[in-house]
Structures are given as C-alpha cells and as structure tokens.
C-alpha cells in the first residue's frame, strides 16, 4: 500500500519504522565520528562523501516524517534538524 493511502495503525507503525531508521542512521554517524577521531579511514573511503550520503538519507527520512516544507525567499526548502546530526557541521 502506498504511504499516501495508509491510515490508522498501519500508518503509525510504518512511521515508527521510518523514525527508527532515521535514529539508527544518526547513531551510525555518531559511531563513525568516534572512529574517525581515532583513525582517518581515507585510505579506504572518502569520509566526507560517506557522512554526507548518510546525512542526505536522514534528511530524506525527516521529510517523510515531517513533510512540511520550510519557506524562504528562494522557495521551499527541506532541512533536517542539525541537533540530531551529531557533528554534521564539520
């Protein structure tokens, strides 16, 4: 069933799963940052690209959970709550 047609308990359970997925992604970012402080993985992967890809996924889930756009002079923008993105401001 498509999200726009889901309702009641099915919708609530699905949203709970999406919220947990976002939470786990943010937890993964935190764990990655802890490891990064000890050893830079640049030989194996581009840490900035990897972090940004997870941040993008978290932002997509946030739009799913709270689909209200943020309005600015340049148009509507979606932005994740940076307080949840651990060290995303690097």
PLY file of the C-alpha trace (Angstrom):
ply
format ascii 1.0
element vertex 90
property float x
property float y
property float z
element edge 89
property int vertex1
property int vertex2
end_header
0.00 0.00 0.00
1.28 3.47 -0.86
2.09 5.82 2.01
-0.49 8.39 0.90
-3.23 5.75 1.22
-2.06 4.25 4.51
-4.03 5.15 7.61
-4.63 4.21 11.19
-2.40 1.65 12.86
-0.62 0.69 9.61
0.45 4.30 9.07
1.55 4.68 12.70
3.62 1.50 12.60
5.23 2.48 9.28
6.10 5.94 10.62
7.60 4.31 13.70
9.83 2.19 11.49
10.90 5.24 9.47
11.66 7.17 12.66
13.73 4.25 13.96
15.59 4.06 10.64
16.44 7.76 10.91
17.55 7.28 14.51
19.81 4.38 13.53
21.35 6.39 10.69
22.13 9.21 13.12
23.56 6.72 15.59
25.75 5.32 12.79
27.05 8.83 12.12
27.95 9.19 15.77
29.76 5.86 15.80
31.60 6.75 12.61
32.69 10.07 14.11
34.04 8.30 17.19
36.13 6.01 14.99
37.24 8.94 12.82
38.67 10.67 15.87
40.95 7.67 16.37
41.91 6.83 12.77
41.10 8.57 9.47
39.71 5.97 7.01
40.75 7.97 3.91
42.81 5.07 2.51
39.61 3.03 2.16
36.83 5.61 1.75
36.08 9.29 1.36
34.81 10.09 4.86
33.16 13.38 3.85
31.24 11.74 1.00
30.21 8.83 3.22
28.99 11.15 6.00
27.15 13.36 3.53
25.39 10.36 1.99
24.09 9.32 5.44
23.07 12.88 6.26
21.15 13.02 2.95
19.34 9.76 3.83
18.48 11.12 7.31
17.13 14.32 5.74
15.00 12.30 3.31
13.51 10.35 6.20
12.89 13.58 8.08
10.90 14.90 5.09
8.91 11.66 5.16
8.22 12.03 8.88
7.56 15.79 8.81
6.67 16.75 5.24
6.14 20.44 6.00
8.45 22.49 3.78
10.45 25.38 5.17
9.68 28.53 3.18
12.30 31.10 2.25
12.61 33.90 -0.29
14.18 31.43 -2.70
11.34 28.93 -2.36
10.57 25.94 -0.23
13.44 24.09 1.38
13.60 20.96 3.47
16.24 20.90 6.18
16.98 18.28 8.79
17.26 19.21 12.45
21.04 19.61 12.80
20.84 18.96 16.55
20.19 15.34 15.57
23.09 15.15 13.13
25.86 14.84 15.73
28.89 16.53 14.15
27.37 17.36 10.79
28.59 20.96 10.99
32.22 19.96 10.24
0 1
1 2
2 3
3 4
4 5
5 6
6 7
7 8
8 9
9 10
10 11
11 12
12 13
13 14
14 15
15 16
16 17
17 18
18 19
19 20
20 21
21 22
22 23
23 24
24 25
25 26
26 27
27 28
28 29
29 30
30 31
31 32
32 33
33 34
34 35
35 36
36 37
37 38
38 39
39 40
40 41
41 42
42 43
43 44
44 45
45 46
46 47
47 48
48 49
49 50
50 51
51 52
52 53
53 54
54 55
55 56
56 57
57 58
58 59
59 60
60 61
61 62
62 63
63 64
64 65
65 66
66 67
67 68
68 69
69 70
70 71
71 72
72 73
73 74
74 75
75 76
76 77
77 78
78 79
79 80
80 81
81 82
82 83
83 84
84 85
85 86
86 87
87 88
88 89
